[in-house]
Amino acid sequence: MATDNTAWQVRANPGRRTLVTGGAGFIGSHLVDRLVELGHQVIAVDDLSTGRMANLVDHPSVERVAGSVLDAPLLDELTSRVDEVYHLAAAVGVNTILKDPLRSLRTNLHGTEIVLNAALRHQVQVMVMSSSEVYGMNTSDGLTEDDDRVLGSPLLARWSYAEAKAVVETLAYAYWRNEGLPTVIVRPFNIVGPRQTGRYGMVIPRLVGQALRDEPLSVYGDGRQTRCFCHVREAVDAMVALIGHPDAYGQAFNLGRPEEVSIRELAERVIELSGSSSSIQYVPYSKAYGEGFQDMRRRVPDITKLRDLIGFEPRLGLDTIVMSVLEDQRQSRTAELSTLGGRG
Ligand SMILES: NC(=O)c1ccc[n+]([C@@H]2O[C@H](COP(=O)([O-])OP(=O)(O)OC[C@H]3O[C@@H](n4cnc5c(N)ncnc54)[C@H](O)[C@@H]3O)[C@@H](O)[C@H]2O)c1
């Protein structure tokens, strides 16, 4: 049986047992939703540092585990009960990384090694989430998977996430190459949708939150830097199609939607779609992130490799993406207000 809501085919796989690390996070919880729809038995493990158990669907096929990927015995036990692992647990978001680069490095490096070790012991497929951050400041028109990386000094905390994700990729590749473990590497480019929070530096939920509160929308720098946004629903379908594909092992894939938008245009779109009376306020990078912050002017994925392998063709455009975040935040605000009202 296959579902037809996307161009590519995502197959139902009743009874398949899947572990999702970081399962209570933004992408993780959408992945869990999709896996449940496809008939999987899912274990979601999360230390709840940025995720929330409330993100997870309440369903008999989902086992929730509050714990860390740094807990090797726990990971070993969970992995012994599954057929595949999606490894999403990571310290994520520019704010998180700038605040505590050491924690980010430990989770992303040591955590990944623990996950890969457990997968090797129990001989299960693994998908590791890298990031488009590995390309650093390479502003080429359509980054392909084997393009060069352009990074600032390793002493700038801002690049520690990119450094760690690059090592994560090298590790996953080495486990495939040297040990024959079926690993797949994914490099997401700004995945967005409901449940993503603006607290850790993600731009769309942050701007949407400001618009709904009728506050000025803070756009960093001159706002002419561009980004590409992809809806999380399409991203998780691509991940499911990819993990089971034998031609994907030992390889990295860009995951995103190549349409570029400047942050200034994005802010204008958010104001219009929300009907907000907010204005745009330009904030220097030094004020937003401290002195010495290096940003990239653009980062555009070439998704030919993913398209050729699984037929990936993202169709949900920017307005749909922004509207889905608006709707989600409106619902959360209404729920919060009714809770407060109930207390009063
Ligand atoms: N959202 C994006 O656009 C994007 C872009 C590039 C890469 N990624 C990668 O995708 C993955 C998911 O990101 P997300 O956007 O859903 O962010 P997220 O913060 O919502 O998800 C990460 C999850 O990992 C959990 N976590 C952190 N440390 C942990 C630990 N030690 N043990 C167990 N759980 C832990 C967090 O609580 C959170 O639920 C991450 O690996 C991230 O690096 C996301």
The ligand as an SDF file (V2000), in Angstrom:
LIG
                    3D

 44 48  0  0  0  0  0  0  0  0999 V2000
   14.8000   22.1520   11.7050 N   0  0  0  0  0  0  0  0  0  0  0  0
   15.7530   22.3370   10.8060 C   0  0  0  0  0  0  0  0  0  0  0  0
   15.6000   23.1380    9.9010 O   0  0  0  0  0  0  0  0  0  0  0  0
   17.0340   21.5550   10.8540 C   0  0  0  0  0  0  0  0  0  0  0  0
   18.0690   21.9640   10.0040 C   0  0  0  0  0  0  0  0  0  0  0  0
   19.2490   21.2550   10.0190 C   0  0  0  0  0  0  0  0  0  0  0  0
   19.4040   20.1500   10.8320 C   0  0  0  0  0  0  0  0  0  0  0  0
   18.3900   19.7770   11.6500 N   0  0  0  0  0  0  0  0  0  0  0  0
   18.6080   18.5770   12.5020 C   0  0  0  0  0  0  0  0  0  0  0  0
   17.4110   17.8420   12.6170 O   0  0  0  0  0  0  0  0  0  0  0  0
   17.3220   17.2490   13.9170 C   0  0  0  0  0  0  0  0  0  0  0  0
   16.0080   17.6430   14.5920 C   0  0  0  0  0  0  0  0  0  0  0  0
   15.9700   19.0620   14.7490 O   0  0  0  0  0  0  0  0  0  0  0  0
   14.6500   19.8670   15.1370 P   0  0  0  0  0  0  0  0  0  0  0  0
   14.5830   21.0370   14.2480 O   0  0  0  0  0  0  0  0  0  0  0  0
   13.4960   18.9580   15.2300 O   0  0  0  0  0  0  0  0  0  0  0  0
   15.0670   20.4400   16.5660 O   0  0  0  0  0  0  0  0  0  0  0  0
   14.5210   20.0700   18.0200 P   0  0  0  0  0  0  0  0  0  0  0  0
   15.3510   20.8430   18.9810 O   0  0  0  0  0  0  0  0  0  0  0  0
   13.0630   20.2580   18.0900 O   0  0  0  0  0  0  0  0  0  0  0  0
   14.8530   18.5180   18.1120 O   0  0  0  0  0  0  0  0  0  0  0  0
   15.9760   17.9810   18.7560 C   0  0  0  0  0  0  0  0  0  0  0  0
   15.4730   17.0650   19.8390 C   0  0  0  0  0  0  0  0  0  0  0  0
   16.5700   16.3870   20.4440 O   0  0  0  0  0  0  0  0  0  0  0  0
   16.3530   16.3710   21.8350 C   0  0  0  0  0  0  0  0  0  0  0  0
   17.6520   16.1840   22.4790 N   0  0  0  0  0  0  0  0  0  0  0  0
   18.6710   17.0560   22.6280 C   0  0  0  0  0  0  0  0  0  0  0  0
   19.6950   16.4900   23.2890 N   0  0  0  0  0  0  0  0  0  0  0  0
   19.3250   15.2040   23.5500 C   0  0  0  0  0  0  0  0  0  0  0  0
   19.9360   14.1300   24.1990 C   0  0  0  0  0  0  0  0  0  0  0  0
   21.1700   14.2230   24.7310 N   0  0  0  0  0  0  0  0  0  0  0  0
   19.2550   12.9530   24.2860 N   0  0  0  0  0  0  0  0  0  0  0  0
   18.0130   12.8180   23.7760 C   0  0  0  0  0  0  0  0  0  0  0  0
   17.3650   13.8290   23.1570 N   0  0  0  0  0  0  0  0  0  0  0  0
   18.0170   15.0100   23.0370 C   0  0  0  0  0  0  0  0  0  0  0  0
   15.7000   17.6980   22.1620 C   0  0  0  0  0  0  0  0  0  0  0  0
   15.0130   17.7090   23.3940 O   0  0  0  0  0  0  0  0  0  0  0  0
   14.7540   17.8290   20.9700 C   0  0  0  0  0  0  0  0  0  0  0  0
   13.5110   17.2260   21.2280 O   0  0  0  0  0  0  0  0  0  0  0  0
   18.5660   17.7110   14.6770 C   0  0  0  0  0  0  0  0  0  0  0  0
   19.5560   16.7140   14.5790 O   0  0  0  0  0  0  0  0  0  0  0  0
   19.0050   18.9560   13.9100 C   0  0  0  0  0  0  0  0  0  0  0  0
   20.3930   19.1730   14.0390 O   0  0  0  0  0  0  0  0  0  0  0  0
   17.2120   20.4600   11.6980 C   0  0  0  0  0  0  0  0  0  0  0  0
  1  2  1  0
  2  3  2  0
  2  4  1  0
  4  5  1  0
  4 44  2  0
  5  6  2  0
  6  7  1  0
  7  8  2  0
  8  9  1  0
  8 44  1  0
  9 10  1  0
  9 42  1  0
 10 11  1  0
 11 12  1  0
 11 40  1  0
 12 13  1  0
 13 14  1  0
 14 15  2  0
 14 16  1  0
 14 17  1  0
 17 18  1  0
 18 19  2  0
 18 20  1  0
 18 21  1  0
 21 22  1  0
 22 23  1  0
 23 24  1  0
 23 38  1  0
 24 25  1  0
 25 26  1  0
 25 36  1  0
 26 27  1  0
 26 35  1  0
 27 28  2  0
 28 29  1  0
 29 30  1  0
 29 35  2  0
 30 31  1  0
 30 32  2  0
 32 33  1  0
 33 34  2  0
 34 35  1  0
 36 37  1  0
 36 38  1  0
 38 39  1  0
 40 41  1  0
 40 42  1  0
 42 43  1  0
M  CHG  2   8   1  16  -1
M  END
$$$$
